[in-house]
């Protein structure tokens, strides 16, 4: 398996990325969003946008090739 670093695309599924972000600081995320499901909904709605702090344009991903 090879991996490359690439700009995130709106087509990438937001769920796994939201889950990874949640695990980085669970107490903060719980304070801000209450539940993981609420965070996932917020993240998923912002992911395809071209502006914003959690949109795909602000992310770089490790992608299998």
N, CA, C and O atoms as a Tripos MOL2 file, in Angstrom:
@<TRIPOS>MOLECULE
protein
  260   259    65     0     0
PROTEIN
NO_CHARGES

@<TRIPOS>ATOM
      1 N           0.8440   -1.1780    0.0000 N.3       1 UNK1
      2 CA          0.0000    0.0000    0.0000 C.3       1 UNK1
      3 C           0.8900    1.2420    0.0000 C.2       1 UNK1
      4 O           1.8300    1.3510    0.7880 O.2       1 UNK1
      5 N           0.5820    2.1560   -0.8790 N.am      2 UNK2
      6 CA          1.2810    3.4300   -0.9390 C.3       2 UNK2
      7 C           0.3460    4.5390   -0.4950 C.2       2 UNK2
      8 O          -0.8700    4.4560   -0.6700 O.2       2 UNK2
      9 N           0.9280    5.5740    0.0800 N.am      3 UNK3
     10 CA          0.1490    6.7130    0.5690 C.3       3 UNK3
     11 C           0.7890    7.9830    0.0340 C.2       3 UNK3
     12 O           2.0110    8.0980   -0.0480 O.2       3 UNK3
     13 N          -0.0630    8.9310   -0.3280 N.am      4 UNK4
     14 CA          0.4370   10.2460   -0.7150 C.3       4 UNK4
     15 C          -0.3290   11.3040    0.0680 C.2       4 UNK4
     16 O          -1.4340   11.0580    0.5510 O.2       4 UNK4
     17 N           0.2610   12.4600    0.1850 N.am      5 UNK5
     18 CA         -0.3940   13.5980    0.8240 C.3       5 UNK5
     19 C          -1.0460   14.4110   -0.2810 C.2       5 UNK5
     20 O          -0.3990   14.7910   -1.2570 O.2       5 UNK5
     21 N          -2.3390   14.6740   -0.1120 N.am      6 UNK6
     22 CA         -3.0800   15.3850   -1.1530 C.3       6 UNK6
     23 C          -4.0800   16.3480   -0.5250 C.2       6 UNK6
     24 O          -4.5050   16.1720    0.6170 O.2       6 UNK6
     25 N          -4.4390   17.3550   -1.2840 N.am      7 UNK7
     26 CA         -5.4970   18.2630   -0.8430 C.3       7 UNK7
     27 C          -6.7910   17.4770   -0.7270 C.2       7 UNK7
     28 O          -7.0980   16.6430   -1.5780 O.2       7 UNK7
     29 N          -7.5410   17.7440    0.3170 N.am      8 UNK8
     30 CA         -8.8410   17.0940    0.4790 C.3       8 UNK8
     31 C          -9.7910   17.5800   -0.6090 C.2       8 UNK8
     32 O          -9.6910   18.7110   -1.0840 O.2       8 UNK8
     33 N         -10.6970   16.7190   -0.9840 N.am      9 UNK9
     34 CA        -11.7130   17.0440   -1.9830 C.3       9 UNK9
     35 C         -13.0940   16.9000   -1.3380 C.2       9 UNK9
     36 O         -13.2670   16.1220   -0.4000 O.2       9 UNK9
     37 N         -14.0560   17.6410   -1.8330 N.am     10 UNK10
     38 CA        -15.4150   17.5730   -1.3000 C.3      10 UNK10
     39 C         -15.9770   16.1590   -1.3940 C.2      10 UNK10
     40 O         -16.8520   15.7850   -0.6140 O.2      10 UNK10
     41 N         -15.4760   15.3690   -2.3490 N.am     11 UNK11
     42 CA        -15.9700   14.0050   -2.5450 C.3      11 UNK11
     43 C         -15.4670   13.0290   -1.4820 C.2      11 UNK11
     44 O         -16.0490   11.9580   -1.3100 O.2      11 UNK11
     45 N         -14.4010   13.3790   -0.7700 N.am     12 UNK12
     46 CA        -13.9210   12.4940    0.2930 C.3      12 UNK12
     47 C         -14.9960   12.3980    1.3830 C.2      12 UNK12
     48 O         -15.6100   13.4060    1.7330 O.2      12 UNK12
     49 N         -15.2270   11.1980    1.9170 N.am     13 UNK13
     50 CA        -16.2590   11.0520    2.9470 C.3      13 UNK13
     51 C         -15.8610   11.7790    4.2330 C.2      13 UNK13
     52 O         -14.7580   11.5710    4.7370 O.2      13 UNK13
     53 N         -16.7340   12.6210    4.7640 N.am     14 UNK14
     54 CA        -16.3820   13.4180    5.9380 C.3      14 UNK14
     55 C         -16.4000   12.6460    7.2520 C.2      14 UNK14
     56 O         -15.7420   13.0640    8.2050 O.2      14 UNK14
     57 N         -17.1250   11.5430    7.3380 N.am     15 UNK15
     58 CA        -17.2760   10.8280    8.6050 C.3      15 UNK15
     59 C         -15.9710   10.4200    9.2710 C.2      15 UNK15
     60 O         -15.7630   10.7550   10.4370 O.2      15 UNK15
     61 N         -15.0790    9.7070    8.5760 N.am     16 UNK16
     62 CA        -13.8260    9.3060    9.2220 C.3      16 UNK16
     63 C         -12.9570   10.4910    9.6440 C.2      16 UNK16
     64 O         -12.2530   10.4170   10.6510 O.2      16 UNK16
     65 N         -13.0040   11.5650    8.8880 N.am     17 UNK17
     66 CA        -12.2110   12.7480    9.2230 C.3      17 UNK17
     67 C         -12.7800   13.4090   10.4770 C.2      17 UNK17
     68 O         -12.0290   13.8080   11.3670 O.2      17 UNK17
     69 N         -14.1020   13.5250   10.5460 N.am     18 UNK18
     70 CA        -14.7520   14.0870   11.7330 C.3      18 UNK18
     71 C         -14.4200   13.2540   12.9660 C.2      18 UNK18
     72 O         -14.1510   13.8030   14.0340 O.2      18 UNK18
     73 N         -14.4370   11.9310   12.8210 N.am     19 UNK19
     74 CA        -14.1310   11.0540   13.9620 C.3      19 UNK19
     75 C         -12.6910   11.2470   14.4350 C.2      19 UNK19
     76 O         -12.4290   11.2710   15.6380 O.2      19 UNK19
     77 N         -11.7610   11.3840   13.4920 N.am     20 UNK20
     78 CA        -10.3660   11.6050   13.8650 C.3      20 UNK20
     79 C         -10.2150   12.9250   14.6140 C.2      20 UNK20
     80 O          -9.5370   12.9750   15.6410 O.2      20 UNK20
     81 N         -10.8260   13.9770   14.1240 N.am     21 UNK21
     82 CA        -10.7510   15.2810   14.7970 C.3      21 UNK21
     83 C         -11.3460   15.1900   16.1930 C.2      21 UNK21
     84 O         -10.7960   15.7620   17.1340 O.2      21 UNK21
     85 N         -12.4580   14.4810   16.3450 N.am     22 UNK22
     86 CA        -13.1060   14.3170   17.6530 C.3      22 UNK22
     87 C         -12.1320   13.6970   18.6590 C.2      22 UNK22
     88 O         -12.0900   14.1170   19.8160 O.2      22 UNK22
     89 N         -11.3570   12.7100   18.2330 N.am     23 UNK23
     90 CA        -10.4690   12.0050   19.1610 C.3      23 UNK23
     91 C          -9.2700   12.8410   19.5970 C.2      23 UNK23
     92 O          -8.6440   12.5280   20.6100 O.2      23 UNK23
     93 N          -8.9390   13.8880   18.8650 N.am     24 UNK24
     94 CA         -7.7860   14.7180   19.2150 C.3      24 UNK24
     95 C          -8.0050   15.4290   20.5520 C.2      24 UNK24
     96 O          -7.0850   15.5080   21.3650 O.2      24 UNK24
     97 N          -9.2060   15.9430   20.7860 N.am     25 UNK25
     98 CA         -9.5060   16.6240   22.0520 C.3      25 UNK25
     99 C         -10.9730   16.4040   22.4010 C.2      25 UNK25
    100 O         -11.8000   17.3040   22.2600 O.2      25 UNK25
    101 N         -11.2790   15.2040   22.8550 N.am     26 UNK26
    102 CA        -12.6610   14.8340   23.1540 C.3      26 UNK26
    103 C         -13.3090   15.7630   24.1920 C.2      26 UNK26
    104 O         -14.4650   16.1410   23.9980 O.2      26 UNK26
    105 N         -12.6280   16.1540   25.2860 N.am     27 UNK27
    106 CA        -13.2780   17.0670   26.2380 C.3      27 UNK27
    107 C         -13.6910   18.3990   25.5980 C.2      27 UNK27
    108 O         -14.7840   18.9000   25.8620 O.2      27 UNK27
    109 N         -12.8200   18.9720   24.7590 N.am     28 UNK28
    110 CA        -13.1660   20.2270   24.0930 C.3      28 UNK28
    111 C         -14.3180   20.0270   23.1180 C.2      28 UNK28
    112 O         -15.2610   20.8190   23.0960 O.2      28 UNK28
    113 N         -14.2440   18.9750   22.3130 N.am     29 UNK29
    114 CA        -15.3010   18.7210   21.3370 C.3      29 UNK29
    115 C         -16.6390   18.4770   22.0370 C.2      29 UNK29
    116 O         -17.6800   18.9240   21.5570 O.2      29 UNK29
    117 N         -16.6120   17.7750   23.1630 N.am     30 UNK30
    118 CA        -17.8410   17.5380   23.9220 C.3      30 UNK30
    119 C         -18.3880   18.8590   24.4470 C.2      30 UNK30
    120 O         -19.5970   19.0900   24.4070 O.2      30 UNK30
    121 N         -17.5090   19.7240   24.9380 N.am     31 UNK31
    122 CA        -17.9380   21.0310   25.4180 C.3      31 UNK31
    123 C         -18.5670   21.8530   24.2930 C.2      31 UNK31
    124 O         -19.6080   22.4810   24.4850 O.2      31 UNK31
    125 N         -17.9390   21.8470   23.1340 N.am     32 UNK32
    126 CA        -18.4140   22.6640   22.0170 C.3      32 UNK32
    127 C         -19.6580   22.1070   21.3360 C.2      32 UNK32
    128 O         -20.5450   22.8700   20.9520 O.2      32 UNK32
    129 N         -19.7360   20.7770   21.1790 N.am     33 UNK33
    130 CA        -20.7940   20.1830   20.3540 C.3      33 UNK33
    131 C         -21.7170   19.2370   21.1060 C.2      33 UNK33
    132 O         -22.7520   18.8390   20.5720 O.2      33 UNK33
    133 N         -21.3670   18.8720   22.3220 N.am     34 UNK34
    134 CA        -22.2250   17.9980   23.1090 C.3      34 UNK34
    135 C         -22.0100   16.5240   22.8110 C.2      34 UNK34
    136 O         -21.5560   15.7720   23.6730 O.2      34 UNK34
    137 N         -22.3290   16.1190   21.6140 N.am     35 UNK35
    138 CA        -22.1970   14.7040   21.2580 C.3      35 UNK35
    139 C         -21.3980   14.5550   19.9710 C.2      35 UNK35
    140 O         -21.2900   15.4770   19.1620 O.2      35 UNK35
    141 N         -20.8570   13.3860   19.8170 N.am     36 UNK36
    142 CA        -20.1070   13.0800   18.5960 C.3      36 UNK36
    143 C         -21.0260   13.1480   17.3720 C.2      36 UNK36
    144 O         -20.6140   13.6180   16.3120 O.2      36 UNK36
    145 N         -22.2620   12.6820   17.5150 N.am     37 UNK37
    146 CA        -23.2010   12.7250   16.3850 C.3      37 UNK37
    147 C         -23.4900   14.1570   15.9540 C.2      37 UNK37
    148 O         -23.5710   14.4460   14.7600 O.2      37 UNK37
    149 N         -23.6430   15.0480   16.9210 N.am     38 UNK38
    150 CA        -23.8800   16.4550   16.5580 C.3      38 UNK38
    151 C         -22.6650   17.0220   15.8290 C.2      38 UNK38
    152 O         -22.8200   17.7140   14.8230 O.2      38 UNK38
    153 N         -21.4610   16.7420   16.3200 N.am     39 UNK39
    154 CA        -20.2480   17.1830   15.6550 C.3      39 UNK39
    155 C         -20.1810   16.6570   14.2320 C.2      39 UNK39
    156 O         -19.8480   17.3940   13.3050 O.2      39 UNK39
    157 N         -20.5040   15.3630   14.0600 N.am     40 UNK40
    158 CA        -20.4660   14.7650   12.7180 C.3      40 UNK40
    159 C         -21.4380   15.4680   11.7710 C.2      40 UNK40
    160 O         -21.1150   15.6720   10.6010 O.2      40 UNK40
    161 N         -22.6240   15.8400   12.2590 N.am     41 UNK41
    162 CA        -23.5930   16.5510   11.4110 C.3      41 UNK41
    163 C         -23.0650   17.9330   11.0210 C.2      41 UNK41
    164 O         -23.1650   18.3400    9.8630 O.2      41 UNK41
    165 N         -22.4990   18.6550   12.0070 N.am     42 UNK42
    166 CA        -21.9380   19.9810   11.7280 C.3      42 UNK42
    167 C         -20.7960   19.8550   10.7170 C.2      42 UNK42
    168 O         -20.7380   20.6030    9.7420 O.2      42 UNK42
    169 N         -19.9000   18.9130   10.9540 N.am     43 UNK43
    170 CA        -18.7580   18.7190   10.0710 C.3      43 UNK43
    171 C         -19.2130   18.3550    8.6670 C.2      43 UNK43
    172 O         -18.7270   18.9220    7.6880 O.2      43 UNK43
    173 N         -20.1400   17.4120    8.5620 N.am     44 UNK44
    174 CA        -20.6200   16.9630    7.2450 C.3      44 UNK44
    175 C         -21.2860   18.0990    6.4730 C.2      44 UNK44
    176 O         -21.1590   18.1740    5.2510 O.2      44 UNK44
    177 N         -21.9870   18.9720    7.1680 N.am     45 UNK45
    178 CA        -22.6570   20.0700    6.4570 C.3      45 UNK45
    179 C         -21.6570   21.1250    5.9800 C.2      45 UNK45
    180 O         -21.9070   21.8050    4.9850 O.2      45 UNK45
    181 N         -20.5330   21.2670    6.6760 N.am     46 UNK46
    182 CA        -19.5160   22.2530    6.2870 C.3      46 UNK46
    183 C         -18.4610   21.6980    5.3510 C.2      46 UNK46
    184 O         -17.8160   22.4630    4.6340 O.2      46 UNK46
    185 N         -18.2690   20.3930    5.3370 N.am     47 UNK47
    186 CA        -17.2040   19.7570    4.5580 C.3      47 UNK47
    187 C         -17.2120   20.1540    3.0780 C.2      47 UNK47
    188 O         -16.1510   20.5090    2.5650 O.2      47 UNK47
    189 N         -18.3360   20.1160    2.3630 N.am     48 UNK48
    190 CA        -18.2950   20.4130    0.9240 C.3      48 UNK48
    191 C         -18.1560   21.9050    0.5880 C.2      48 UNK48
    192 O         -17.9760   22.2550   -0.5790 O.2      48 UNK48
    193 N         -18.2350   22.7670    1.5710 N.am     49 UNK49
    194 CA        -18.1450   24.2060    1.3150 C.3      49 UNK49
    195 C         -16.7360   24.5980    0.8800 C.2      49 UNK49
    196 O         -15.7880   23.8400    1.0850 O.2      49 UNK49
    197 N         -16.5970   25.7780    0.2810 N.am     50 UNK50
    198 CA        -15.2740   26.2360   -0.1560 C.3      50 UNK50
    199 C         -14.6430   27.2060    0.8400 C.2      50 UNK50
    200 O         -13.4830   27.5860    0.6760 O.2      50 UNK50
    201 N         -15.3850   27.6100    1.8660 N.am     51 UNK51
    202 CA        -14.8550   28.4880    2.9100 C.3      51 UNK51
    203 C         -15.3190   27.9680    4.2630 C.2      51 UNK51
    204 O         -16.3820   27.3570    4.3810 O.2      51 UNK51
    205 N         -14.5140   28.2180    5.2680 N.am     52 UNK52
    206 CA        -14.8720   27.8120    6.6240 C.3      52 UNK52
    207 C         -13.7620   27.0230    7.2820 C.2      52 UNK52
    208 O         -12.8700   26.5100    6.6070 O.2      52 UNK52
    209 N         -13.8160   26.9280    8.5850 N.am     53 UNK53
    210 CA        -12.7350   26.2910    9.3320 C.3      53 UNK53
    211 C         -12.7120   24.7690    9.1850 C.2      53 UNK53
    212 O         -11.6560   24.1600    9.3560 O.2      53 UNK53
    213 N         -13.8400   24.1460    8.8750 N.am     54 UNK54
    214 CA        -13.8590   22.6830    8.7160 C.3      54 UNK54
    215 C         -14.2860   22.2670    7.3120 C.2      54 UNK54
    216 O         -14.8240   21.1760    7.1230 O.2      54 UNK54
    217 N         -14.0510   23.1150    6.3470 N.am     55 UNK55
    218 CA        -14.3510   22.7320    4.9680 C.3      55 UNK55
    219 C         -13.1720   21.9760    4.3680 C.2      55 UNK55
    220 O         -12.0540   22.0490    4.8800 O.2      55 UNK55
    221 N         -13.4190   21.2680    3.3080 N.am     56 UNK56
    222 CA        -12.3670   20.4650    2.6860 C.3      56 UNK56
    223 C         -11.1990   21.3030    2.1790 C.2      56 UNK56
    224 O         -10.0810   20.8000    2.0750 O.2      56 UNK56
    225 N         -11.4380   22.5550    1.8680 N.am     57 UNK57
    226 CA        -10.3730   23.4280    1.3570 C.3      57 UNK57
    227 C          -9.2890   23.7120    2.4060 C.2      57 UNK57
    228 O          -8.1870   24.1390    2.0610 O.2      57 UNK57
    229 N          -9.6000   23.4760    3.6750 N.am     58 UNK58
    230 CA         -8.6460   23.7250    4.7600 C.3      58 UNK58
    231 C          -7.8820   22.4730    5.1820 C.2      58 UNK58
    232 O          -7.1060   22.5150    6.1360 O.2      58 UNK58
    233 N          -8.0940   21.3570    4.4790 N.am     59 UNK59
    234 CA         -7.5450   20.0770    4.9040 C.3      59 UNK59
    235 C          -6.5900   19.4680    3.8930 C.2      59 UNK59
    236 O          -6.7160   19.6710    2.6850 O.2      59 UNK59
    237 N          -5.6460   18.7280    4.4100 N.am     60 UNK60
    238 CA         -4.7550   17.8870    3.6320 C.3      60 UNK60
    239 C          -4.8950   16.4900    4.1940 C.2      60 UNK60
    240 O          -4.9420   16.3170    5.4120 O.2      60 UNK60
    241 N          -4.9630   15.4950    3.3360 N.am     61 UNK61
    242 CA         -5.1860   14.1210    3.7660 C.3      61 UNK61
    243 C          -4.0780   13.2000    3.2890 C.2      61 UNK61
    244 O          -3.4310   13.4490    2.2720 O.2      61 UNK61
    245 N          -3.8740   12.1320    4.0450 N.am     62 UNK62
    246 CA         -3.0460   11.0320    3.5760 C.3      62 UNK62
    247 C          -3.9880   10.1010    2.8270 C.2      62 UNK62
    248 O          -4.9520    9.6030    3.4100 O.2      62 UNK62
    249 N          -3.7290    9.8570    1.5460 N.am     63 UNK63
    250 CA         -4.6390    9.1000    0.6760 C.3      63 UNK63
    251 C          -3.9220    7.8800    0.1260 C.2      63 UNK63
    252 O          -2.7850    7.9710   -0.3370 O.2      63 UNK63
    253 N          -4.5990    6.7330    0.1790 N.am     64 UNK64
    254 CA         -4.0430    5.5170   -0.4380 C.3      64 UNK64
    255 C          -4.0610    5.6420   -1.9470 C.2      64 UNK64
    256 O          -5.0270    6.1290   -2.5350 O.2      64 UNK64
    257 N          -2.9720    5.1920   -2.5690 N.am     65 UNK65
    258 CA         -2.9280    5.2020   -4.0300 C.3      65 UNK65
    259 C          -2.6180    3.8070   -4.5570 C.2      65 UNK65
    260 O          -2.5380    3.6090   -5.7690 O.2      65 UNK65
@<TRIPOS>BOND
     1     1     2 1
     2     2     3 1
     3     3     4 2
     4     3     5 am
     5     5     6 1
     6     6     7 1
     7     7     8 2
     8     7     9 am
     9     9    10 1
    10    10    11 1
    11    11    12 2
    12    11    13 am
    13    13    14 1
    14    14    15 1
    15    15    16 2
    16    15    17 am
    17    17    18 1
    18    18    19 1
    19    19    20 2
    20    19    21 am
    21    21    22 1
    22    22    23 1
    23    23    24 2
    24    23    25 am
    25    25    26 1
    26    26    27 1
    27    27    28 2
    28    27    29 am
    29    29    30 1
    30    30    31 1
    31    31    32 2
    32    31    33 am
    33    33    34 1
    34    34    35 1
    35    35    36 2
    36    35    37 am
    37    37    38 1
    38    38    39 1
    39    39    40 2
    40    39    41 am
    41    41    42 1
    42    42    43 1
    43    43    44 2
    44    43    45 am
    45    45    46 1
    46    46    47 1
    47    47    48 2
    48    47    49 am
    49    49    50 1
    50    50    51 1
    51    51    52 2
    52    51    53 am
    53    53    54 1
    54    54    55 1
    55    55    56 2
    56    55    57 am
    57    57    58 1
    58    58    59 1
    59    59    60 2
    60    59    61 am
    61    61    62 1
    62    62    63 1
    63    63    64 2
    64    63    65 am
    65    65    66 1
    66    66    67 1
    67    67    68 2
    68    67    69 am
    69    69    70 1
    70    70    71 1
    71    71    72 2
    72    71    73 am
    73    73    74 1
    74    74    75 1
    75    75    76 2
    76    75    77 am
    77    77    78 1
    78    78    79 1
    79    79    80 2
    80    79    81 am
    81    81    82 1
    82    82    83 1
    83    83    84 2
    84    83    85 am
    85    85    86 1
    86    86    87 1
    87    87    88 2
    88    87    89 am
    89    89    90 1
    90    90    91 1
    91    91    92 2
    92    91    93 am
    93    93    94 1
    94    94    95 1
    95    95    96 2
    96    95    97 am
    97    97    98 1
    98    98    99 1
    99    99   100 2
   100    99   101 am
   101   101   102 1
   102   102   103 1
   103   103   104 2
   104   103   105 am
   105   105   106 1
   106   106   107 1
   107   107   108 2
   108   107   109 am
   109   109   110 1
   110   110   111 1
   111   111   112 2
   112   111   113 am
   113   113   114 1
   114   114   115 1
   115   115   116 2
   116   115   117 am
   117   117   118 1
   118   118   119 1
   119   119   120 2
   120   119   121 am
   121   121   122 1
   122   122   123 1
   123   123   124 2
   124   123   125 am
   125   125   126 1
   126   126   127 1
   127   127   128 2
   128   127   129 am
   129   129   130 1
   130   130   131 1
   131   131   132 2
   132   131   133 am
   133   133   134 1
   134   134   135 1
   135   135   136 2
   136   135   137 am
   137   137   138 1
   138   138   139 1
   139   139   140 2
   140   139   141 am
   141   141   142 1
   142   142   143 1
   143   143   144 2
   144   143   145 am
   145   145   146 1
   146   146   147 1
   147   147   148 2
   148   147   149 am
   149   149   150 1
   150   150   151 1
   151   151   152 2
   152   151   153 am
   153   153   154 1
   154   154   155 1
   155   155   156 2
   156   155   157 am
   157   157   158 1
   158   158   159 1
   159   159   160 2
   160   159   161 am
   161   161   162 1
   162   162   163 1
   163   163   164 2
   164   163   165 am
   165   165   166 1
   166   166   167 1
   167   167   168 2
   168   167   169 am
   169   169   170 1
   170   170   171 1
   171   171   172 2
   172   171   173 am
   173   173   174 1
   174   174   175 1
   175   175   176 2
   176   175   177 am
   177   177   178 1
   178   178   179 1
   179   179   180 2
   180   179   181 am
   181   181   182 1
   182   182   183 1
   183   183   184 2
   184   183   185 am
   185   185   186 1
   186   186   187 1
   187   187   188 2
   188   187   189 am
   189   189   190 1
   190   190   191 1
   191   191   192 2
   192   191   193 am
   193   193   194 1
   194   194   195 1
   195   195   196 2
   196   195   197 am
   197   197   198 1
   198   198   199 1
   199   199   200 2
   200   199   201 am
   201   201   202 1
   202   202   203 1
   203   203   204 2
   204   203   205 am
   205   205   206 1
   206   206   207 1
   207   207   208 2
   208   207   209 am
   209   209   210 1
   210   210   211 1
   211   211   212 2
   212   211   213 am
   213   213   214 1
   214   214   215 1
   215   215   216 2
   216   215   217 am
   217   217   218 1
   218   218   219 1
   219   219   220 2
   220   219   221 am
   221   221   222 1
   222   222   223 1
   223   223   224 2
   224   223   225 am
   225   225   226 1
   226   226   227 1
   227   227   228 2
   228   227   229 am
   229   229   230 1
   230   230   231 1
   231   231   232 2
   232   231   233 am
   233   233   234 1
   234   234   235 1
   235   235   236 2
   236   235   237 am
   237   237   238 1
   238   238   239 1
   239   239   240 2
   240   239   241 am
   241   241   242 1
   242   242   243 1
   243   243   244 2
   244   243   245 am
   245   245   246 1
   246   246   247 1
   247   247   248 2
   248   247   249 am
   249   249   250 1
   250   250   251 1
   251   251   252 2
   252   251   253 am
   253   253   254 1
   254   254   255 1
   255   255   256 2
   256   255   257 am
   257   257   258 1
   258   258   259 1
   259   259   260 2
@<TRIPOS>SUBSTRUCTURE
     1 UNK1         2 RESIDUE 1 A UNK
     2 UNK2         6 RESIDUE 1 A UNK
     3 UNK3        10 RESIDUE 1 A UNK
     4 UNK4        14 RESIDUE 1 A UNK
     5 UNK5        18 RESIDUE 1 A UNK
     6 UNK6        22 RESIDUE 1 A UNK
     7 UNK7        26 RESIDUE 1 A UNK
     8 UNK8        30 RESIDUE 1 A UNK
     9 UNK9        34 RESIDUE 1 A UNK
    10 UNK10       38 RESIDUE 1 A UNK
    11 UNK11       42 RESIDUE 1 A UNK
    12 UNK12       46 RESIDUE 1 A UNK
    13 UNK13       50 RESIDUE 1 A UNK
    14 UNK14       54 RESIDUE 1 A UNK
    15 UNK15       58 RESIDUE 1 A UNK
    16 UNK16       62 RESIDUE 1 A UNK
    17 UNK17       66 RESIDUE 1 A UNK
    18 UNK18       70 RESIDUE 1 A UNK
    19 UNK19       74 RESIDUE 1 A UNK
    20 UNK20       78 RESIDUE 1 A UNK
    21 UNK21       82 RESIDUE 1 A UNK
    22 UNK22       86 RESIDUE 1 A UNK
    23 UNK23       90 RESIDUE 1 A UNK
    24 UNK24       94 RESIDUE 1 A UNK
    25 UNK25       98 RESIDUE 1 A UNK
    26 UNK26      102 RESIDUE 1 A UNK
    27 UNK27      106 RESIDUE 1 A UNK
    28 UNK28      110 RESIDUE 1 A UNK
    29 UNK29      114 RESIDUE 1 A UNK
    30 UNK30      118 RESIDUE 1 A UNK
    31 UNK31      122 RESIDUE 1 A UNK
    32 UNK32      126 RESIDUE 1 A UNK
    33 UNK33      130 RESIDUE 1 A UNK
    34 UNK34      134 RESIDUE 1 A UNK
    35 UNK35      138 RESIDUE 1 A UNK
    36 UNK36      142 RESIDUE 1 A UNK
    37 UNK37      146 RESIDUE 1 A UNK
    38 UNK38      150 RESIDUE 1 A UNK
    39 UNK39      154 RESIDUE 1 A UNK
    40 UNK40      158 RESIDUE 1 A UNK
    41 UNK41      162 RESIDUE 1 A UNK
    42 UNK42      166 RESIDUE 1 A UNK
    43 UNK43      170 RESIDUE 1 A UNK
    44 UNK44      174 RESIDUE 1 A UNK
    45 UNK45      178 RESIDUE 1 A UNK
    46 UNK46      182 RESIDUE 1 A UNK
    47 UNK47      186 RESIDUE 1 A UNK
    48 UNK48      190 RESIDUE 1 A UNK
    49 UNK49      194 RESIDUE 1 A UNK
    50 UNK50      198 RESIDUE 1 A UNK
    51 UNK51      202 RESIDUE 1 A UNK
    52 UNK52      206 RESIDUE 1 A UNK
    53 UNK53      210 RESIDUE 1 A UNK
    54 UNK54      214 RESIDUE 1 A UNK
    55 UNK55      218 RESIDUE 1 A UNK
    56 UNK56      222 RESIDUE 1 A UNK
    57 UNK57      226 RESIDUE 1 A UNK
    58 UNK58      230 RESIDUE 1 A UNK
    59 UNK59      234 RESIDUE 1 A UNK
    60 UNK60      238 RESIDUE 1 A UNK
    61 UNK61      242 RESIDUE 1 A UNK
    62 UNK62      246 RESIDUE 1 A UNK
    63 UNK63      250 RESIDUE 1 A UNK
    64 UNK64      254 RESIDUE 1 A UNK
    65 UNK65      258 RESIDUE 1 A UNK
